[in-house]
Amino acid sequence: MSILSRITRPTVGWAEIHGRVGSLLEVGTGFHPELTGRENTFLPGAILGMSKAEIARKFDEVVAFAELEKFIDTPVKYYSSGMYVRLALAVGDIKFQRKFLSIFCKVSAWFVATRL
């Protein structure tokens, strides 16, 4: 991960990156408790250099994936730990874990098949 995040150079071989890569230091790093889920979704995107229009295009998909539609305009200080993790696009409860792992496995299989 540190090679893909451009923190460390590979000692052998190379890594090719298409698009943006950002490291997640800790789940929810950078979230402000007084801001809503919506605001805390736009903030990291802006920090990663995404335009407001680009974030807006992906926003509904992110919220639907995290299953937080009803709570997205609530300040995150009122979120449960599971909701907070979901918003950070990490693993929450079992249903969400299965959904995440299913997508992760498909992406991983594609990456291995196309890169090796």
Secondary structure, 3 states (H helix, E strand, C coil): CCCCCCCCCCCCCCCCCCCCCCCCCCCCCCCCCCCEHHHHHHHHHHHCCCCHHHHHHHHHHHHHHHCCHHHCCCEHHHCCHHHHHHHCCCCCCHHHHHHHHHHHHHHHHHHHHHHC
